[in-house]
Amino acid sequence: MNFDLSEDQRLLQRTLDDFLASESPIARVRELFDRGEETDPAVWKGMAGLGFVGLHLPGPVGGAGLELLDLVCVAERLGYHATPGPFVFNAVAGIAIALGGSDAQRERWLPGLARGECIASVAFAEEGDRWQPEQWRLAPDANGRLRGRKESVPCVGCADLVVVGLSGGALGIVEPDAPGVTRAGAHGIDRTRRIGSLAFDGAACELLPDGAAVSDRVRDAALVLLAADASGGASRCVDISVAYAGQREQFGRKIGEFQAVKHQLANLALAAEPCRALVWYAAHAWDHVREEAPRAAAHAKSHVTDRFLQVARDSVEVHGGVGYTWECPVHVWLKRAVFDRAFLGPPRAHRLRAADLAGW
Amino acid sequence: MDLAYGPEYETFRGTVREFLALHWPGSGGGSERSQRERVAEFRARATRAGYLYRGVPRRYGGSEQEPDALRAAVIREEFGRARAPMEVPGNGVSMLVPTLLDRGEEWQRERFIPKTLTGEYQWAQGYSEPGAGSDLASLRTRGELVGDEWVLNGQKIWTSAARSCQYMFTLVRTEPDAAKHAGISYLLVPLDQPGIEIRPLKMITGESHFNEVFLNDARTPADWIVGGRGEGWNVSRTTLKHERATIGSGSQAIFESLLRLVRSVTRDGRPALEDPAVREKVAALEAWVWAQKYSSDYVTSCGLKGADPGILQLLNKLLATEIGHEIARTALDLIGDASLLEPFETREGRGAPTLRRGHERWMNQFMGSLGNAIAGGTSNIQRNIIAERGLGLPRDESGK
């Protein structure tokens, strides 16, 4: 038994950490955050060049043929560094096309995704918090044209293609620049992953032939990747708060010497640290323990995103007045926590799903 | 990532199963006495087979196996599944034996370990005092060497099961002029003597599990000291480490009890499991238990490789305490009016209180989960340890 990352996976994380520390430090993230830019083309290009973007795609289309756990390793570090951009959604769209697409579709779309030249996103939500495949109602007409809307589409501004959830749990590909598609940005609270809506008025949609058979599995992968982001973010909040408590002085002492602060920080660690192993298991199960994968994904998403929000909230508190300013970076993670928790449905929805999946 | 134990361990699992099928066909009926004998015989056999007391040399009655966390896990799983007796429970096996193996004299090991392993010797832990709880090193019970005996005066408290124990391992101040921690020695003391008085303390559950132990010129031989004079604090660190490892075990079993409870109760005349609020709560608890389980698998895997698992190990006890308390709180909501009842019943002339059979038994779990937040290092002390040793925050030197 070895419940741990492999040496390769650790190396991958270290490489990414080094890259992000130099190319996407928090000061740079803050610049983009203030300008409301949802992605950093240089960082995306750099990540693609290092092979992170196509990790999970099949070898023949230019990917590395690795597993969800490898993607989780990346998502966890991106969460830690609060890296802006479409990594998770782009990866999920790639999984959808790889699992549900025809040979022709895979050959047409995946090589560009693997090289990072083409950015994909996913459009799942419909009005009324309808995130899950069985709740999707958007349907193509007899001529294969879409009329209707998708909400809370991440990275709506930069995506070259979008995998759209359709009635019956089907999946289709839409190019947002095509006629009949209107993209509109919303005032997303998480400026590192800006959301918006897609309105369709006779837009062309290319169905993925096996979409309906794989959409639950695609959704599960997305749940695990969001949980990975949340786990990395929570762990960063602990680190930032501990560092602050070790340097901020009041009453002539470091505030980290006060037991009240120590206990608050210990509680943060208690909430954040056990999350990582749950996410790893959910990712491992997605590839290797198929019968438990849906429940593990639901547990990971609900538990870890809930804890991330709690930890981020308490981290703001540990920072005192400074924590409440736009200047202090902690709110970047607080807002990512809100995003991770709400995107794809709140914890409650996934807990109820987990109870169904457990056969209770 | 590889969750399988591998073929070697699965073969071993088969061997353990065969052994259990042959030698533990269930606890069976019979008188209490014959039952005790059956258990003792089974433990002896399981030790000879290498399944129990794996870290204890054969010459002291152990099975002297190579350390192997996975074999130990397979044994725990299979014995648990067959509901077969594991090692003798109590402080003797879990705390004293490792301490003697680590720091004891040869004659002490020979004299005390074998009979502790069979359960013939049971041990009380004489650490806390009325004035020395979390600040244990401030303890004041005195030990003076008079001739070839230690003469002990003072009081110990929270001493679990002391009335059924023959001996106590205890921390006493033998070097009153030395600094706080350096004045303490670790002594072994026979409890059946005129200088020892044990008074039961009634706990919030109504049971009397722990006690006060008064030492009034109690005596123990001069060489019943483990480690040297003034080394008791360090000697006891070995022991506490073992206790924390035991207390911080997984919460799977208590979660499964909760699931059985959920399946058996109703809300507003309908099965509780049909209530979305209940389903949501139980799922949230399961996710937490899974996070604990896989974190523990990670710690085990690090142990197998000799890698440092970091802060997770320090979180173990607090995590188990918090999960246990939340499970008990959930049960409290589910059992409704049964929560108004005492969990134990005392019959005239029948001695110790017995756990009732109805849902009110969960009130014992509810109160017990509070006990876990206190025993073996309170949750607040755990938070200090996590913050100082795990997160590297400045140490509080005020008590040193």
Contacts between the chains, C-beta under 8 A, distances in Angstrom:
chain1	res1	chain2	res2	distance
A	1	B	2	6.4
A	1	B	3	6.2
A	1	B	4	6.6
A	1	B	5	5.3
A	1	B	6	7.2
A	1	B	9	8.0
A	1	B	70	6.1
A	1	B	297	7.4
A	1	B	300	7.5
A	1	B	301	6.4
A	1	B	304	7.4
A	2	B	1	6.8
A	2	B	2	4.8
A	2	B	301	5.3
A	2	B	304	7.5
A	2	B	305	7.7
A	3	B	1	6.6
A	3	B	2	8.0
A	3	B	3	6.5
A	3	B	294	6.6
A	3	B	297	3.9
A	3	B	298	5.1
A	3	B	300	7.2
A	3	B	301	4.5
A	4	B	1	7.0
A	4	B	298	6.2
A	4	B	301	4.8
A	4	B	302	6.9
A	4	B	305	7.6
A	4	B	307	7.8
A	5	B	1	7.1
A	6	B	1	7.2
A	69	B	1	6.0
A	238	B	391	7.6
A	242	B	391	4.9
A	242	B	392	7.1
A	242	B	393	6.8
A	245	B	393	6.5
A	246	B	392	7.5
A	246	B	393	6.6
A	246	B	394	7.4
A	254	B	394	5.9
A	256	B	387	7.8
A	256	B	393	4.2
A	256	B	394	5.8
A	257	B	393	7.3
A	257	B	394	4.7
A	257	B	396	7.0
A	259	B	384	7.0
A	259	B	396	7.0
A	261	B	393	8.0
A	262	B	383	6.5
A	262	B	384	6.3
A	262	B	387	3.6
A	262	B	388	7.2
A	262	B	393	5.5
A	263	B	380	6.8
A	263	B	383	4.4
A	263	B	384	7.8
A	263	B	387	7.0
A	265	B	387	5.6
A	265	B	391	5.8
A	265	B	393	6.8
A	266	B	318	7.6
A	266	B	382	7.6
A	266	B	383	3.8
A	266	B	384	7.7
A	266	B	386	4.0
A	266	B	387	4.7
A	266	B	390	7.6
A	266	B	391	7.2
A	267	B	383	7.1
A	269	B	311	6.0
A	269	B	315	6.6
A	269	B	386	5.9
A	269	B	390	6.4
A	269	B	391	6.2
A	270	B	315	5.5
A	270	B	318	5.8
A	270	B	319	6.2
A	270	B	322	7.1
A	270	B	386	7.2
A	273	B	295	7.3
A	273	B	311	5.8
A	273	B	312	5.7
A	273	B	315	6.0
A	274	B	291	4.2
A	274	B	292	6.0
A	274	B	295	4.3
A	274	B	312	7.0
A	274	B	315	6.9
A	274	B	319	6.4
A	275	B	291	6.1
A	276	B	295	7.7
A	276	B	298	8.0
A	277	B	291	6.5
A	277	B	294	3.7
A	277	B	295	4.3
A	277	B	297	6.9
A	277	B	298	4.8
A	278	B	287	7.0
A	278	B	290	5.6
A	278	B	291	4.1
A	278	B	294	5.6
A	278	B	295	7.7
A	280	B	1	6.9
A	280	B	294	6.8
A	280	B	298	7.8
A	281	B	290	7.0
A	281	B	294	4.5
A	284	B	1	4.8
A	284	B	3	7.0
A	288	B	3	7.8
A	289	B	3	7.5
A	296	B	290	7.3
A	298	B	283	7.7
A	299	B	283	7.3
A	299	B	286	6.7
A	299	B	287	3.8
A	299	B	290	5.7
A	300	B	287	7.6
A	302	B	283	7.3
A	302	B	284	6.9
A	302	B	287	6.1
A	303	B	284	7.1
A	303	B	287	3.8
A	303	B	288	6.4
A	303	B	290	7.9
A	303	B	291	6.1
A	306	B	284	8.0
A	347	B	284	7.5
A	348	B	280	5.7
A	351	B	279	7.2
A	351	B	280	4.5
A	351	B	283	3.8
A	351	B	284	5.4
A	351	B	287	7.5
A	352	B	276	6.2
A	352	B	279	5.8
A	352	B	280	5.9
A	352	B	283	7.1
A	354	B	283	4.2
A	354	B	286	7.0
A	354	B	287	7.1
A	355	B	279	3.8
A	355	B	280	7.2
A	355	B	282	6.5
A	355	B	283	4.6
A	358	B	283	7.3
A	358	B	286	7.2
A	360	B	259	7.6
A	360	B	262	7.5
A	360	B	273	5.5
A	360	B	279	6.4
A	360	B	282	6.8
